[in-house]
Amino acid sequence: MLGVFWLFNLLMILWIWAAVKGSSETMQSMSGSEQVGAQIGTGIGITMLVVIWVFGDVILGLMALLTRPRS
């Protein structure tokens, strides 16, 4: 379970990094109002990813703490 916990955290870090990088690359060719809309959408998307990350960490963290390691 501990491996799944760390793998989930790594996946979420990479996912958020890719989302921020992708949105910043596409915003360069947009007009002012399009950039504002893209920034709002990116902010909402990143917020949702962070919420999923927190819920996943709580659930997986509890499972990792409550399971016995193999002897």
N, C-alpha and C positions, 0 to 999 in steps of 0.2 A: 504494500500500500504506500509505503514511503516513496518508492520509485514513481508510482503513478502521480503522487502529489507533486514531486519535483518536475516531472514531465509536463504536467498541466501548467505549472508556473512558467516553464520555459516556453511552452506553446503560446500562452497569453502574452508574454513579453514580445515574442516575435510577431504575433498578430497585431498588437498595438503599434509596434515599430513600423510594420509594413503599411498599416493604415495611415499613419502620419506621413510617412515618406511618399506614399502614392498620392495623397491629397495635396501635398505641397508641390509636387511636380505638375499636377494638372491645373493648379490655380494660376500658374504663371501666364497662361495664354488666355485668361478670362478677363472680362471687363470688371469694373468696380463693383457693380451690384451682383454680378455672378460670383465674384470672390466672397462677398459677404454671405451669400446663400450657401456657398460651398463650405465656408468656415463654420456656419451654424450647423450644417449637416454633419460635418466632421466632428464637431463638439458633441452632438447628440450620439453619434456612433461610438466615439471614444468613451463617453459616459456609460453607454450600455455595455461595452466590453469590460469596463472596470467593475460594474455591478455584477456581471457574470463571473468575473475573476474573484471578487470577494465571496460571493455565494459558493463558488466551486472550492475556494480555499477553506472556507469554514467546514463544508461537508467533507472534503477529502482530508483535511487536517484532523477532524474528529475521528474519522475512520482510521487514519494512520495511528492516532494516539490510542484508540481503543482495541486495536487488533494486536494479538500477541505475535512477537517475532518467532520465526521458526528456530527450533533448538537443534 
